[in-house]
Amino acid sequence: AAEPDNRKPGQIPTRYSPRMYLTFRDSNNYQLRAYLYQARDLFAEDSSGFSDPYAQVIFGNQSKATKIIPETLCPTWNQTIILDNVQVWGNPKEIAKQPPSVVIELFDYDAVVSAKYPQLNNKAMAIN
């Protein structure tokens, strides 16, 4: 005899939802060196018609920011960001074939907002 169906609408039966795990035996520590030279033609985010841009480099579970360049739409950072001991799981040969992504985000620093609301110290800017 078939078991009665006591599921709520939209509920997936537990016997058809196996748990999935992704496990790696090895982890390796890496260092990222990101050289940021400049950006061009950024959007004006301030009432002055300029921005106070900085870049945030994200790799794995670490991130660092460049210095803030005030009042410009074409900042030149000429700066190297170094992230040490970034843990990456997996076989080094496979990591070399498919390296993890490096994310670079550009923001406009707003000193007035930062002083009053430190959690809102930036606005995302599009990268063209």
C-alpha positions in Angstrom: 0.0 0.0 0.0 1.2 3.5 -0.8 2.1 5.9 2.0 -0.3 8.8 2.5 1.1 12.1 1.2 1.2 14.5 4.3 3.3 17.2 2.6 2.3 20.8 2.5 1.9 22.4 -1.0 5.3 23.1 -2.5 7.2 21.0 0.0 9.8 18.6 -1.4 9.7 15.1 0.1 12.8 14.6 2.2 13.6 11.2 0.7 14.2 13.0 -2.7 16.4 15.8 -1.3 19.8 14.3 -0.5 22.3 16.5 1.3 25.2 17.6 -0.9 28.7 18.1 0.5 31.8 19.3 -1.3 34.9 18.3 0.5 38.6 18.8 -0.2 41.5 17.1 1.5 44.1 19.8 0.9 44.3 23.5 1.4 47.1 25.7 0.3 48.0 29.3 1.3 48.7 31.8 -1.5 49.7 35.4 -1.8 47.9 37.8 -4.1 49.7 40.8 -5.5 47.4 43.1 -7.3 48.9 46.2 -9.0 46.3 48.9 -9.5 47.5 51.7 -11.8 44.5 53.8 -12.7 40.8 54.1 -13.7 39.4 56.4 -16.3 36.1 58.1 -17.0 34.3 57.2 -13.7 30.9 58.6 -12.9 30.6 61.9 -11.0 29.1 60.9 -7.6 29.6 64.2 -5.7 27.8 67.5 -6.1 31.2 69.0 -7.2 31.0 66.9 -10.4 33.8 64.7 -9.3 34.3 61.6 -7.1 36.6 60.5 -4.3 37.3 57.0 -5.7 39.0 54.1 -4.1 39.2 50.4 -5.1 38.6 47.3 -3.0 40.4 44.1 -4.0 38.7 40.9 -2.8 40.3 37.5 -3.0 38.9 34.5 -1.1 38.0 35.7 2.3 40.3 38.7 2.4 40.1 42.2 1.0 42.1 45.5 1.1 41.4 48.9 -0.2 43.6 51.4 -2.1 44.1 55.0 -0.9 41.3 57.5 -1.6 42.1 59.9 -4.4 40.0 63.1 -3.8 38.1 65.1 -6.5 38.8 63.1 -9.7 37.2 61.0 -12.3 40.5 59.5 -13.5 42.3 58.3 -10.4 45.9 57.1 -10.5 46.6 54.8 -7.6 49.9 53.3 -8.7 49.6 51.0 -5.7 50.2 47.3 -5.1 47.7 45.5 -2.8 49.2 42.4 -1.1 46.9 39.8 0.5 49.0 37.2 2.4 48.0 33.7 3.5 44.8 33.4 1.4 43.6 29.8 2.0 42.4 28.0 -1.1 41.1 24.5 -0.9 41.8 21.9 -3.6 44.5 20.3 -5.6 47.1 22.9 -6.8 47.0 21.5 -10.3 43.3 22.0 -10.5 43.5 25.5 -8.9 46.1 26.4 -11.6 43.6 25.3 -14.3 40.7 27.2 -12.7 42.0 29.8 -10.4 39.6 31.6 -8.0 38.2 35.0 -9.0 39.8 38.2 -8.0 37.1 40.9 -7.5 37.9 44.6 -7.8 35.2 47.1 -6.8 35.3 50.8 -7.2 33.6 53.1 -4.6 33.2 56.8 -4.0 34.3 57.8 -0.5 32.0 60.4 1.1 33.6 62.0 4.2 30.4 63.7 5.4 28.4 60.4 5.4 31.3 58.5 6.9 31.6 60.9 9.9 27.9 60.6 10.7 27.1 57.0 9.5 30.3 55.0 9.3 28.5 51.9 8.0 27.5 53.9 4.8 30.9 55.2 3.9 30.8 54.3 0.2 28.6 54.1 -2.9 29.2 51.5 -5.6 30.4 52.8 -8.9 30.1 51.0 -12.2 33.2 49.7 -14.0 33.2 50.2 -17.7 
